[in-house]
Amino acid sequence: MSTNIRSSIHTLKQHLIYLGTVVEEGIKNSIKAVRTFDPILAAQVQAADAQVNALEVDVEEDCLKILALHSPVASDLRFVVTALKMNRELERIGDLAVKVADKVILLDTVKKHEINPDAITVPADFEPMFITTLSMFSQLLDAFVNEDADLAYRILIQDDEVDTAKRNIRKQLDEIGKNDPKQQVYHTLLLSVARGLERIADHTTNSAEDIIYMLQGRIVRHEHHLL
């Protein structure tokens, strides 16, 4: 690898890592906003979306410049292709964090119109879903930074845990609604939060698959359910 392309790829990697850290902060804040029903924190997640979008454009421009100026091959080409794909996935994850934050603001609005605004029963499986989703994303950044294929494979397995938690949340919401019909006003929004977290985990899994391709040249997106 020539000095010029080495420098360009290093810059690209740093820009993608920075985008990842900004997106991670958005996930953390959106989850914290759900835990605490904090509309102010949710609004901060919404406001940060413009930065995520700008960073996504910068990374894409980095990738296109490397392709145009250096014509990378082999592992260099796989890195650039992976960066392009991860860049898009990270931007989508940032959008999903915003959508989760949107639901917090809507929940706050609904609560203000209820007679007993503090009585929202949150399904127990939200907490493990929060923990696993955030852990998966943190591991994704570590796998990319450290070029760790084993860690990327572990992310694929954890996606099933998030899917299971979402199914359990739906069942728990149905049960809560049967026991306390007044809770049903919140259930559509809470289920949307669960769906948003599930999709964050899905896009994180997509990026883990891309890291495996980058490191091993292996396409596993149709295989990891067999792991």
N, CA, C and O of each residue as an XYZ file, in Angstrom:
908
protein
N       0.849     -1.183      0.000
C       0.000      0.000      0.000
C       0.886      1.234      0.000
O       1.783      1.357      0.834
N       0.639      2.155     -0.936
C       1.447      3.362     -1.023
C       1.174      4.258      0.178
O       0.170      4.110      0.875
N       2.100      5.195      0.400
C       1.951      6.112      1.531
C       0.675      6.912      1.416
O      -0.005      7.132      2.418
N       0.327      7.358      0.202
C      -0.850      8.204      0.012
C      -2.138      7.462      0.361
O      -2.987      7.997      1.075
N      -2.288      6.243     -0.133
C      -3.516      5.505      0.154
C      -3.563      5.094      1.621
O      -4.642      5.019      2.209
N      -2.407      4.828      2.212
C      -2.382      4.491      3.645
C      -2.916      5.663      4.474
O      -3.702      5.478      5.403
N      -2.474      6.867      4.119
C      -2.934      8.056      4.832
C      -4.434      8.274      4.629
O      -5.152      8.628      5.564
N      -4.896      8.058      3.398
C      -6.313      8.268      3.094
C      -7.197      7.265      3.827
O      -8.263      7.618      4.333
N      -6.749      6.023      3.881
C      -7.526      4.999      4.571
C      -7.525      5.249      6.075
O      -8.537      5.029      6.742
N      -6.401      5.705      6.610
C      -6.352      6.038      8.041
C      -7.352      7.152      8.357
O      -8.076      7.083      9.350
N      -7.383      8.170      7.513
C      -8.319      9.282      7.720
C      -9.760      8.798      7.635
O     -10.600      9.176      8.452
N     -10.039      7.966      6.648
C     -11.384      7.405      6.495
C     -11.785      6.625      7.751
O     -12.896      6.779      8.259
N     -10.884      5.803      8.234
C     -11.191      5.005      9.425
C     -11.497      5.888     10.617
O     -12.441      5.618     11.359
N     -10.712      6.946     10.816
C     -10.942      7.842     11.942
C     -12.283      8.562     11.820
O     -12.988      8.744     12.813
N     -12.631      8.968     10.606
C     -13.911      9.649     10.401
C     -15.082      8.708     10.667
O     -16.091      9.116     11.242
N     -14.951      7.458     10.252
C     -16.025      6.489     10.477
C     -16.162      6.169     11.967
O     -17.274      6.022     12.475
N     -15.032      6.062     12.660
C     -15.074      5.816     14.114
C     -15.753      6.985     14.823
O     -16.555      6.786     15.736
N     -15.427      8.196     14.400
C     -16.049      9.361     15.041
C     -17.556      9.367     14.812
O     -18.326      9.645     15.731
N     -17.979      9.059     13.579
C     -19.413      8.938     13.310
C     -20.038      7.902     14.235
O     -21.117      8.119     14.786
N     -19.353      6.778     14.400
C     -19.869      5.726     15.269
C     -20.034      6.186     16.709
O     -21.014      5.835     17.365
N     -19.076      6.973     17.207
C     -19.173      7.442     18.598
C     -20.330      8.428     18.767
O     -20.990      8.439     19.806
N     -20.575      9.246     17.758
C     -21.699     10.187     17.829
C     -23.023      9.422     17.807
O     -23.946      9.748     18.554
N     -23.111      8.407     16.949
C     -24.321      7.592     16.884
C     -24.521      6.838     18.205
O     -25.641      6.733     18.704
N     -23.431      6.320     18.759
C     -23.526      5.613     20.034
C     -24.082      6.520     21.128
O     -24.901      6.088     21.939
N     -23.642      7.759     21.152
C     -24.152      8.707     22.136
C     -25.655      8.922     21.943
O     -26.401      9.058     22.913
N     -26.089      8.951     20.677
C     -27.512      9.094     20.406
C     -28.321      7.913     20.912
O     -29.411      8.086     21.457
N     -27.783      6.707     20.729
C     -28.471      5.506     21.240
C     -28.551      5.570     22.757
O     -29.612      5.335     23.336
N     -27.430      5.887     23.405
C     -27.412      5.967     24.877
C     -28.435      6.971     25.384
O     -29.171      6.695     26.331
N     -28.476      8.137     24.750
C     -29.379      9.184     25.221
C     -30.842      8.834     24.949
O     -31.720      9.146     25.754
N     -31.099      8.189     23.818
C     -32.490      7.817     23.532
C     -32.965      6.756     24.520
O     -34.110      6.798     24.972
N     -32.099      5.810     24.857
C     -32.456      4.782     25.840
C     -32.648      5.411     27.221
O     -33.599      5.081     27.930
N     -31.754      6.307     27.594
C     -31.899      6.983     28.889
C     -33.192      7.792     28.927
O     -33.860      7.849     29.960
N     -33.548      8.419     27.803
C     -34.780      9.201     27.737
C     -36.004      8.318     27.935
O     -36.977      8.731     28.565
N     -35.957      7.082     27.388
C     -37.059      6.147     27.595
C     -37.114      5.712     29.054
O     -38.188      5.669     29.655
N     -35.971      5.395     29.614
C     -35.934      4.939     31.017
C     -36.508      5.984     31.962
O     -37.178      5.639     32.935
N     -36.254      7.245     31.686
C     -36.619      8.322     32.615
C     -37.789      9.163     32.111
O     -38.209     10.105     32.784
N     -38.320      8.829     30.929
C     -39.385      9.626     30.296
C     -38.987     11.099     30.267
O     -39.732     11.971     30.714
N     -37.791     11.355     29.728
C     -37.204     12.697     29.734
C     -37.327     13.328     28.347
O     -36.526     13.011     27.468
N     -38.304     14.209     28.125
C     -38.476     14.814     26.795
C     -37.356     15.776     26.422
O     -37.082     15.983     25.240
N     -36.706     16.366     27.429
C     -35.612     17.303     27.140
C     -34.422     16.541     26.544
O     -33.828     16.976     25.557
N     -34.085     15.412     27.149
C     -33.002     14.592     26.616
C     -33.376     14.043     25.237
O     -32.532     13.963     24.345
N     -34.634     13.670     25.071
C     -35.094     13.186     23.761
C     -34.936     14.270     22.696
O     -34.563     13.979     21.559
N     -35.217     15.512     23.064
C     -35.060     16.616     22.115
C     -33.591     16.816     21.732
O     -33.289     17.210     20.606
N     -32.682     16.544     22.670
C     -31.257     16.638     22.367
C     -30.846     15.596     21.330
O     -30.014     15.866     20.464
N     -31.437     14.404     21.425
C     -31.169     13.369     20.424
C     -31.646     13.840     19.053
O     -30.948     13.660     18.056
N     -32.815     14.431     19.003
C     -33.334     14.956     17.739
C     -32.398     16.006     17.154
O     -32.118     16.001     15.955
N     -31.916     16.905     18.005
C     -31.064     18.005     17.538
C     -29.726     17.512     17.006
O     -29.142     18.133     16.118
N     -29.233     16.380     17.553
C     -27.928     15.854     17.137
C     -27.974     15.152     15.787
O     -26.928     14.803     15.239
N     -29.156     14.942     15.247
C     -29.281     14.201     13.993
C     -28.592     14.929     12.836
O     -28.050     14.289     11.935
N     -28.611     16.233     12.858
C     -27.968     17.003     11.778
C     -26.469     16.720     11.725
O     -25.893     16.651     10.640
N     -25.833     16.557     12.886
C     -24.407     16.237     12.923
C     -24.146     14.864     12.331
O     -23.188     14.684     11.579
N     -24.992     13.888     12.664
C     -24.847     12.539     12.110
C     -24.948     12.582     10.588
O     -24.155     11.949      9.892
N     -25.918     13.325     10.075
C     -26.088     13.411      8.624
C     -24.879     14.047      7.949
O     -24.451     13.596      6.887
N     -24.331     15.087      8.560
C     -23.160     15.753      7.983
C     -21.945     14.831      7.987
O     -21.191     14.791      7.014
N     -21.754     14.098      9.067
C     -20.629     13.167      9.152
C     -20.767     12.037      8.138
O     -19.778     11.588      7.559
N     -21.996     11.584      7.929
C     -22.228     10.519      6.939
C     -21.809     10.975      5.544
O     -21.216     10.205      4.788
N     -22.115     12.215      5.208
C     -21.714     12.765      3.904
C     -20.195     12.840      3.806
O     -19.626     12.516      2.763
N     -19.533     13.263      4.879
C     -18.070     13.368      4.875
C     -17.418     11.998      4.633
O     -16.475     11.887      3.850
N     -17.921     10.968      5.302
C     -17.348      9.633      5.145
C     -17.556      9.134      3.719
O     -16.652      8.548      3.122
N     -18.733      9.366      3.182
C     -18.983      8.934      1.802
C     -18.023      9.625      0.838
O     -17.512      8.999     -0.091
N     -17.783     10.899      1.059
C     -16.842     11.632      0.195
C     -15.432     11.069      0.337
O     -14.710     10.964     -0.655
N     -15.031     10.708      1.546
C     -13.728     10.065      1.760
C     -13.611      8.790      0.925
O     -12.603      8.562      0.255
N     -14.645      7.974      0.975
C     -14.636      6.699      0.250
C     -14.528      6.916     -1.253
O     -13.739      6.259     -1.932
N     -15.323      7.838     -1.758
C     -15.334      8.079     -3.202
C     -13.996      8.637     -3.687
O     -13.547      8.319     -4.788
N     -13.368      9.466     -2.862
C     -12.055     10.006     -3.241
C     -11.009      8.891     -3.325
O     -10.191      8.870     -4.244
N     -11.039      7.976     -2.372
C     -10.079      6.855     -2.398
C     -10.305      5.992     -3.626
O      -9.350      5.584     -4.287
N     -11.555      5.713     -3.930
C     -11.855      4.904     -5.118
C     -11.397      5.601     -6.401
O     -10.879      4.953     -7.310
N     -11.587      6.911     -6.473
C     -11.249      7.654     -7.687
C      -9.752      7.877     -7.837
O      -9.222      7.811     -8.946
N      -9.068      8.141     -6.733
C      -7.667      8.539     -6.811
C      -6.684      7.378     -6.688
O      -5.570      7.450     -7.206
N      -7.095      6.299     -5.997
C      -6.134      5.241     -5.684
C      -6.465      3.879     -6.290
O      -5.619      2.985     -6.298
N      -7.679      3.714     -6.794
C      -8.087      2.424     -7.368
C      -7.655      1.258     -6.476
O      -6.876      0.409     -6.910
N      -8.147      1.206     -5.240
C      -7.697      0.169     -4.294
C      -8.074     -1.228     -4.766
O      -9.043     -1.411     -5.501
N      -7.295     -2.205     -4.332
C      -7.562     -3.604     -4.666
C      -7.451     -4.443     -3.385
O      -6.961     -3.981     -2.355
N      -7.920     -5.678     -3.488
C      -7.785     -6.666     -2.409
C      -8.315     -6.118     -1.084
O      -9.438     -5.617     -1.027
N      -7.507     -6.212     -0.009
C      -7.989     -5.833      1.317
C      -8.326     -4.342      1.405
O      -9.236     -3.956      2.139
N      -7.601     -3.508      0.666
C      -7.911     -2.078      0.667
C      -9.292     -1.825      0.076
O     -10.056     -1.011      0.594
N      -9.605     -2.517     -0.997
C     -10.909     -2.356     -1.618
C     -12.012     -2.851     -0.680
O     -13.059     -2.214     -0.560
N     -11.778     -3.983     -0.018
C     -12.777     -4.491      0.925
C     -13.011     -3.488      2.057
O     -14.139     -3.313      2.519
N     -11.931     -2.833      2.497
C     -12.082     -1.848      3.559
C     -12.964     -0.687      3.101
O     -13.861     -0.264      3.831
N     -12.719     -0.184      1.926
C     -13.494      0.964      1.432
C     -14.956      0.569      1.212
O     -15.863      1.324      1.563
N     -15.184     -0.601      0.640
C     -16.553     -1.085      0.437
C     -17.266     -1.228      1.780
O     -18.425     -0.838      1.922
N     -16.569     -1.788      2.756
C     -17.142     -1.942      4.096
C     -17.449     -0.584      4.711
O     -18.498     -0.403      5.328
N     -16.545      0.363      4.546
C     -16.766      1.701      5.101
C     -18.002      2.349      4.485
O     -18.789      2.986      5.186
N     -18.170      2.186      3.179
C     -19.353      2.742      2.513
C     -20.637      2.139      3.077
O     -21.603      2.852      3.350
N     -20.636      0.826      3.246
C     -21.831      0.143      3.732
C     -22.091      0.462      5.207
O     -23.231      0.720      5.593
N     -21.050      0.445      6.024
C     -21.222      0.779      7.435
C     -21.670      2.223      7.612
O     -22.480      2.523      8.490
N     -21.155      3.095      6.800
C     -21.519      4.501      6.870
C     -23.030      4.671      6.744
O     -23.649      5.414      7.505
N     -23.609      3.975      5.779
C     -25.053      4.051      5.572
C     -25.811      3.411      6.736
O     -26.836      3.932      7.176
N     -25.311      2.294      7.224
C     -25.965      1.636      8.355
C     -25.928      2.525      9.601
O     -26.919      2.616     10.326
N     -24.806      3.173      9.849
C     -24.686      4.041     11.015
C     -25.653      5.222     10.927
O     -26.253      5.622     11.925
N     -25.795      5.766      9.734
C     -26.742      6.877      9.573
C     -28.170      6.415      9.852
O     -28.953      7.138     10.468
N     -28.502      5.212      9.398
C     -29.837      4.673      9.661
C     -30.046      4.420     11.149
O     -31.126      4.675     11.681
N     -29.019      3.922     11.813
C     -29.120      3.710     13.259
C     -29.344      5.043     13.970
O     -30.136      5.124     14.909
N     -28.651      6.080     13.524
C     -28.867      7.404     14.094
C     -30.305      7.863     13.905
O     -30.899      8.447     14.811
N     -30.862      7.602     12.729
C     -32.264      7.948     12.479
C     -33.202      7.189     13.414
O     -34.186      7.744     13.903
N     -32.891      5.922     13.656
C     -33.739      5.110     14.528
C     -33.660      5.588     15.982
O     -34.658      5.563     16.702
N     -32.471      6.022     16.408
C     -32.354      6.596     17.752
C     -33.238      7.833     17.876
O     -33.857      8.062     18.915
N     -33.292      8.623     16.815
C     -34.171      9.799     16.809
C     -35.636      9.380     16.893
O     -36.422     10.001     17.609
N     -36.003      8.327     16.162
C     -37.395      7.874     16.202
C     -37.783      7.366     17.584
O     -38.910      7.577     18.030
N     -36.852      6.698     18.263
C     -37.114      6.297     19.654
C     -37.319      7.536     20.515
O     -38.227      7.581     21.345
N     -36.471      8.542     20.314
C     -36.613      9.791     21.074
C     -37.946     10.471     20.764
O     -38.571     11.049     21.653
N     -38.380     10.404     19.509
C     -39.687     10.977     19.140
C     -40.804     10.380     19.986
O     -41.712     11.087     20.424
N     -40.727      9.070     20.211
C     -41.786      8.390     20.978
C     -41.797      8.850     22.425
O     -42.857      8.904     23.049
N     -40.630      9.182     22.969
C     -40.565      9.698     24.340
C     -41.312     11.026     24.432
O     -42.055     11.265     25.384
N     -41.109     11.876     23.446
C     -41.795     13.171     23.445
C     -43.299     12.981     23.300
O     -44.076     13.688     23.942
N     -43.716     12.040     22.469
C     -45.146     11.752     22.320
C     -45.722     11.160     23.608
O     -46.834     11.503     24.011
N     -44.956     10.266     24.253
C     -45.399      9.714     25.531
C     -45.592     10.818     26.567
O     -46.553     10.805     27.337
N     -44.666     11.769     26.574
C     -44.767     12.877     27.523
C     -46.021     13.701     27.246
O     -46.691     14.151     28.176
N     -46.335     13.896     25.975
C     -47.537     14.656     25.608
C     -48.797     13.925     26.050
O     -49.725     14.536     26.582
N     -48.825     12.605     25.827
C     -49.987     11.815     26.233
C     -50.148     11.833     27.748
O     -51.257     11.983     28.261
N     -49.032     11.680     28.462
C     -49.076     11.671     29.931
C     -49.710     12.946     30.471
O     -50.458     12.898     31.447
N     -49.421     14.081     29.851
C     -49.917     15.362     30.347
C     -51.426     15.483     30.208
O     -52.048     16.321     30.860
N     -52.021     14.639     29.352
C     -53.463     14.689     29.148
C     -54.194     13.591     29.912
O     -55.412     13.453     29.796
N     -53.448     12.806     30.697
C     -54.060     11.718     31.467
C     -54.322     12.149     32.900
O     -53.623     13.003     33.445
N     -55.340     11.544     33.502
C     -55.694     11.857     34.887
C     -54.581     11.428     35.838
O     -54.272     12.126     36.805
N     -53.978     10.263     35.549
C     -52.907      9.731     36.399
C     -51.641      9.604     35.546
O     -51.281      8.499     35.139
N     -50.965     10.724     35.272
C     -49.890     10.739     34.269
C     -48.659      9.923     34.621
O     -47.881      9.588     33.728
N     -48.453      9.589     35.895
C     -47.239      8.859     36.270
C     -47.398      7.348     36.196
O     -46.425      6.612     36.360
N     -48.616      6.881     35.950
C     -48.879      5.444     36.023
C     -48.684      4.762     34.677
O     -49.641      4.252     34.093
N     -47.457      4.751     34.185
C     -47.136      3.998     32.978
C     -46.395      2.737     33.402
O     -45.347      2.805     34.043
N     -46.948      1.595     33.039
C     -46.305      0.324     33.355
C     -45.442     -0.092     32.171
O     -45.957     -0.344     31.081
N     -44.147     -0.163     32.381
C     -43.205     -0.507     31.313
C     -42.853     -1.992     31.412
O     -42.438     -2.447     32.477
N     -43.008     -2.759     30.329
C     -42.670     -4.194     30.374
C     -41.241     -4.437     30.851
O     -40.321     -3.695     30.507
N     -41.075     -5.486     31.645
C     -39.771     -5.783     32.241
C     -38.699     -6.068     31.196
O     -37.522     -5.800     31.436
N     -39.087     -6.609     30.040
C     -38.086     -6.996     29.049
C     -37.470     -5.821     28.306
O     -36.566     -6.007     27.492
N     -37.951     -4.609     28.579
C     -37.279     -3.463     27.983
C     -35.839     -3.345     28.486
O     -34.938     -3.023     27.710
N     -35.616     -3.602     29.769
C     -34.272     -3.396     30.333
C     -33.231     -4.299     29.675
O     -32.197     -3.789     29.244
N     -33.447     -5.620     29.572
C     -32.461     -6.431     28.854
C     -32.321     -6.035     27.381
O     -31.247     -6.167     26.795
N     -33.417     -5.547     26.792
C     -33.339     -5.083     25.407
C     -32.446     -3.853     25.299
O     -31.634     -3.746     24.380
N     -32.601     -2.917     26.249
C     -31.724     -1.744     26.285
C     -30.256     -2.179     26.374
O     -29.411     -1.732     25.598
N     -29.980     -3.049     27.326
C     -28.600     -3.458     27.616
C     -27.973     -4.169     26.419
O     -26.841     -3.875     26.038
N     -28.715     -5.105     25.831
C     -28.153     -5.889     24.728
C     -27.957     -5.042     23.479
O     -26.934     -5.156     22.804
N     -28.926     -4.198     23.171
C     -28.813     -3.350     21.973
C     -27.606     -2.429     22.073
O     -26.831     -2.303     21.125
N     -27.451     -1.790     23.220
C     -26.317     -0.881     23.398
C     -25.004     -1.642     23.415
O     -24.007     -1.169     22.869
N     -24.988     -2.819     24.038
C     -23.775     -3.638     24.069
C     -23.369     -4.069     22.664
O     -22.188     -4.038     22.318
N     -24.344     -4.470     21.859
C     -24.046     -4.870     20.481
C     -23.366     -3.738     19.718
O     -22.390     -3.958     19.001
N     -23.893     -2.526     19.879
C     -23.312     -1.406     19.131
C     -21.915     -1.080     19.633
O     -21.019     -0.803     18.835
N     -21.718     -1.111     20.947
C     -20.391     -0.866     21.507
C     -19.391     -1.904     20.998
O     -18.263     -1.568     20.637
N     -19.816     -3.165     20.972
C     -18.949     -4.227     20.453
C     -18.651     -4.031     18.969
O     -17.561     -4.357     18.499
N     -19.626     -3.499     18.240
C     -19.414     -3.238     16.816
C     -18.258     -2.264     16.616
O     -17.374     -2.500     15.793
N     -18.270     -1.183     17.364
C     -17.175     -0.210     17.235
C     -15.836     -0.840     17.618
O     -14.821     -0.596     16.966
N     -15.839     -1.653     18.679
C     -14.604     -2.328     19.088
C     -14.120     -3.300     18.012
O     -12.923     -3.386     17.737
N     -15.055     -4.027     17.407
C     -14.685     -4.986     16.361
C     -14.072     -4.275     15.162
O     -13.129     -4.776     14.549
N     -14.611     -3.107     14.833
C     -14.079     -2.344     13.705
C     -12.708     -1.764     14.036
O     -11.775     -1.878     13.242
N     -12.586     -1.148     15.196
C     -11.315     -0.511     15.584
C     -10.196     -1.546     15.698
O      -9.080     -1.323     15.229
N     -10.511     -2.676     16.326
C      -9.490     -3.692     16.614
C      -9.406     -4.789     15.555
O      -8.614     -5.723     15.682
N     -10.231     -4.670     14.505
C     -10.259     -5.666     13.429
C     -10.442     -7.072     14.014
O      -9.650     -7.980     13.764
N     -11.497     -7.214     14.790
C     -11.762     -8.432     15.560
C     -12.954     -9.177     14.964
O     -14.103     -8.841     15.251
N     -12.686    -10.175     14.146
C     -13.756    -10.939     13.501
C     -14.539    -11.765     14.504
O     -15.753    -11.912     14.365
N     -13.860    -12.313     15.526
C     -14.558    -13.115     16.536
C     -15.623    -12.296     17.248
O     -16.723    -12.785     17.501
N     -15.298    -11.059     17.567
C     -16.262    -10.191     18.234
C     -17.439     -9.884     17.303
O     -18.587     -9.827     17.744
N     -17.150     -9.688     16.028
C     -18.220     -9.445     15.058
C     -19.173    -10.635     14.984
O     -20.387    -10.454     14.894
N     -18.625    -11.849     15.021
C     -19.486    -13.044     15.020
C     -20.371    -13.090     16.268
O     -21.524    -13.513     16.193
N     -19.838    -12.660     17.409
C     -20.630    -12.690     18.643
C     -21.819    -11.734     18.561
O     -22.873    -11.991     19.142
N     -21.641    -10.642     17.841
C     -22.742     -9.691     17.648
C     -23.898    -10.352     16.905
O     -25.062    -10.113     17.228
N     -23.586    -11.174     15.920
C     -24.639    -11.834     15.145
C     -25.530    -12.693     16.033
O     -26.746    -12.742     15.852
N     -24.915    -13.359     16.981
C     -25.667    -14.251     17.874
C     -26.584    -13.450     18.790
O     -27.701    -13.879     19.077
N     -26.125    -12.298     19.246
C     -26.907    -11.497     20.188
C     -28.158    -10.892     19.564
O     -29.089    -10.521     20.278
N     -28.187    -10.791     18.248
C     -29.363    -10.228     17.589
C     -30.624    -11.014     17.940
O     -31.702    -10.432     18.066
N     -30.498    -12.318     18.096
C     -31.656    -13.149     18.458
C     -32.203    -12.770     19.836
O     -33.408    -12.856     20.072
N     -31.321    -12.353     20.742
C     -31.770    -11.949     22.078
C     -32.677    -10.726     21.999
O     -33.678    -10.643     22.710
N     -32.331     -9.794     21.147
C     -33.143     -8.580     20.993
C     -34.484     -8.925     20.358
O     -35.520     -8.400     20.765
N     -34.466     -9.803     19.366
C     -35.721    -10.228     18.733
C     -36.645    -10.879     19.759
O     -37.848    -10.616     19.774
N     -36.084    -11.723     20.608
C     -36.875    -12.399     21.641
C     -37.449    -11.392     22.629
O     -38.608    -11.501     23.029
N     -36.641    -10.414     23.022
C     -37.113     -9.389     23.961
C     -38.276     -8.609     23.361
O     -39.236     -8.294     24.063
N     -38.200     -8.295     22.069
C     -39.296     -7.557     21.442
C     -40.587     -8.354     21.441
O     -41.659     -7.809     21.704
N     -40.487     -9.642     21.145
C     -41.680    -10.497     21.174
C     -42.260    -10.570     22.588
O     -43.478    -10.541     22.767
N     -41.388    -10.663     23.581
C     -41.853    -10.718     24.962
C     -42.518     -9.405     25.384
O     -43.505     -9.407     26.119
N     -41.969     -8.294     24.913
C     -42.551     -6.984     25.232
C     -43.966     -6.876     24.675
O     -44.865     -6.373     25.349
N     -44.163     -7.348     23.446
C     -45.506     -7.326     22.867
C     -46.486     -8.131     23.744
O     -47.598     -7.678     24.015
N     -46.065     -9.312     24.175
C     -46.925    -10.151     25.023
C     -47.206     -9.469     26.360
O     -48.331     -9.496     26.859
N     -46.164     -8.854     26.932
C     -46.322     -8.187     28.215
C     -47.258     -6.976     28.098
O     -48.052     -6.710     28.999
N     -47.156     -6.251     26.983
C     -48.052     -5.119     26.768
C     -49.504     -5.573     26.666
O     -50.404     -4.929     27.206
N     -49.722     -6.679     25.974
C     -51.089     -7.225     25.874
C     -51.629     -7.587     27.250
O     -52.787     -7.316     27.565
N     -50.776     -8.206     28.070
C     -51.210     -8.621     29.403
C     -51.480     -7.409     30.297
O     -52.459     -7.385     31.043
N     -50.613     -6.416     30.216
C     -50.804     -5.197     31.003
C     -52.116     -4.516     30.606
O     -52.857     -4.033     31.463
N     -52.394     -4.485     29.307
C     -53.622     -3.861     28.828
C     -54.871     -4.574     29.302
O     -55.889     -3.937     29.574
N     -54.800     -5.892     29.404
C     -55.954     -6.659     29.906
C     -56.219     -6.344     31.379
O     -57.370     -6.218     31.798
N     -55.153     -6.221     32.151
C     -55.289     -5.980     33.583
C     -55.602     -4.520     33.912
O     -56.229     -4.226     34.930
N     -55.160     -3.611     33.043
C     -55.381     -2.188     33.287
C     -55.621     -1.496     31.939
O     -54.675     -1.007     31.320
N     -56.875     -1.453     31.482
C     -57.181     -0.901     30.146
C     -56.696      0.531     29.944
O     -56.444      0.941     28.811
N     -56.559      1.307     31.038
C     -56.093      2.692     30.893
C     -54.659      2.767     30.367
O     -54.235      3.796     29.841
N     -53.913      1.661     30.515
C     -52.524      1.631     30.042
C     -52.431      1.553     28.511
O     -51.390      1.852     27.928
N     -53.529      1.148     27.876
C     -53.470      0.905     26.437
C     -53.130      2.158     25.628
O     -52.623      2.065     24.510
N     -53.411      3.321     26.198
C     -53.106      4.567     25.496
C     -51.605      4.710     25.244
O     -51.197      5.406     24.314
N     -50.785      4.057     26.066
C     -49.328      4.153     25.927
C     -48.730      3.025     25.074
O     -47.576      3.107     24.653
N     -49.508      1.992     24.826
C     -48.921      0.764     24.306
C     -48.397      0.876     22.878
O     -47.362      0.291     22.557
N     -49.082      1.606     22.027
C     -48.601      1.766     20.655
C     -47.237      2.437     20.634
O     -46.358      2.056     19.860
N     -47.067      3.439     21.489
C     -45.790      4.158     21.540
C     -44.691      3.289     22.127
O     -43.562      3.301     21.635
N     -45.009      2.532     23.176
C     -44.002      1.651     23.765
C     -43.604      0.536     22.804
O     -42.433      0.160     22.736
N     -44.564      0.014     22.070
C     -44.237     -1.021     21.082
C     -43.376     -0.438     19.959
O     -42.499     -1.120     19.430
N     -43.625      0.822     19.597
C     -42.788      1.477     18.583
C     -41.359      1.646     19.072
O     -40.414      1.536     18.290
N     -41.196      1.915     20.365
C     -39.845      1.986     20.947
C     -39.150      0.643     20.797
O     -37.990      0.581     20.390
N     -39.862     -0.439     21.129
C     -39.274     -1.782     21.016
C     -38.895     -2.093     19.570
O     -37.837     -2.668     19.313
N     -39.751     -1.717     18.636
C     -39.444     -1.951     17.222
C     -38.220     -1.156     16.793
O     -37.390     -1.650     16.030
N     -38.105      0.080     17.285
C     -36.940      0.890     16.942
C     -35.650      0.274     17.448
O     -34.645      0.259     16.738
N     -35.671     -0.232     18.666
C     -34.488     -0.887     19.222
C     -34.156     -2.161     18.454
O     -32.987     -2.457     18.207
N     -35.180     -2.905     18.080
C     -34.949     -4.124     17.298
C     -34.277     -3.789     15.969
O     -33.368     -4.498     15.536
N     -34.713     -2.727     15.331
C     -34.119     -2.333     14.049
C     -32.695     -1.810     14.226
O     -31.845     -2.020     13.361
N     -32.430     -1.130     15.343
C     -31.048     -0.724     15.628
C     -30.155     -1.958     15.713
O     -29.054     -1.980     15.162
N     -30.640     -2.980     16.407
C     -29.870     -4.227     16.511
C     -29.691     -4.881     15.143
O     -28.628     -5.430     14.853
N     -30.725     -4.826     14.302
C     -30.627     -5.400     12.954
C     -29.548     -4.701     12.135
O     -28.737     -5.356     11.480
N     -29.540     -3.370     12.173
C     -28.540     -2.625     11.391
C     -27.136     -2.806     11.985
O     -26.145     -2.804     11.255
N     -27.059     -2.958     13.289
C     -25.773     -3.268     13.914
C     -25.266     -4.619     13.431
O     -24.079     -4.785     13.150
N     -26.173     -5.577     13.337
C     -25.819     -6.902     12.825
C     -25.346     -6.819     11.380
O     -24.381     -7.483     11.002
N     -26.017     -6.010     10.575
C     -25.579     -5.825      9.181
C     -24.138     -5.332      9.119
O     -23.345     -5.805      8.306
N     -23.810     -4.385      9.979
C     -22.445     -3.855      9.979
C     -21.441     -4.880     10.493
O     -20.299     -4.912     10.034
N     -21.854     -5.714     11.435
C     -20.961     -6.786     11.900
C     -20.663     -7.749     10.752
O     -19.534     -8.217     10.605
N     -21.668     -8.039      9.948
C     -21.459     -8.882      8.762
C     -20.470     -8.224      7.805
O     -19.632     -8.901      7.209
N     -20.569     -6.906      7.660
C     -19.650     -6.185      6.771
C     -18.219     -6.249      7.297
O     -17.273     -6.355      6.516
N     -18.057     -6.185      8.617
C     -16.712     -6.283      9.198
C     -16.123     -7.665      8.929
O     -14.938     -7.787      8.616
N     -16.934     -8.690      9.050
C     -16.457    -10.054      8.743
C     -16.007    -10.140      7.291
O     -14.982    -10.750      6.986
N     -16.776     -9.529      6.402
C     -16.376     -9.505      4.983
C     -15.049     -8.766      4.819
O     -14.165     -9.217      4.092
N     -14.921     -7.645      5.493
C     -13.696     -6.847      5.384
C     -12.475     -7.656      5.827
O     -11.424     -7.605      5.187
N     -12.621     -8.404      6.927
C     -11.480     -9.093      7.515
C     -11.212    -10.461      6.894
O     -10.062    -10.894      6.812
N     -12.266    -11.137      6.458
C     -12.120    -12.514      5.992
C     -12.515    -12.718      4.536
O     -12.304    -13.796      3.979
N     -13.086    -11.691      3.917
C     -13.553    -11.846      2.546
C     -14.728    -12.802      2.432
O     -14.994    -13.344      1.359
N     -15.429    -13.009      3.539
C     -16.533    -13.969      3.586
C     -17.868    -13.239      3.734
O     -18.014    -12.371      4.595
N     -18.832    -13.590      2.900
C     -20.166    -12.995      2.971
C     -21.045    -13.917      3.827
O     -21.317    -15.055      3.444
N     -21.486    -13.415      4.989
C     -22.203    -14.269      5.947
C     -23.635    -13.816      6.191
O     -24.292    -14.342      7.090
N     -24.137    -12.859      5.422
C     -25.446    -12.294      5.752
C     -26.590    -13.302      5.620
O     -27.665    -13.082      6.177
N     -26.377    -14.407      4.891
C     -27.419    -15.432      4.792
C     -27.064    -16.669      5.610
O     -27.714    -17.708      5.496
N     -26.028    -16.545      6.436
C     -25.534    -17.731      7.142
C     -25.647    -17.630      8.654
O     -25.712    -18.668      9.313
N     -25.674    -16.435      9.242
C     -25.462    -16.331     10.687
C     -26.600    -16.944     11.502
O     -26.422    -17.216     12.689
N     -27.770    -17.167     10.886
C     -28.830    -17.852     11.638
C     -28.479    -19.308     11.918
O     -29.128    -19.966     12.731
N     -27.441    -19.808     11.236
C     -27.018    -21.184     11.443
C     -25.934    -21.303     12.501
O     -25.566    -22.415     12.881
N     -25.410    -20.162     12.989
C     -24.293    -20.171     13.934
C     -24.734    -20.717     15.295
O     -23.924    -20.799     16.218
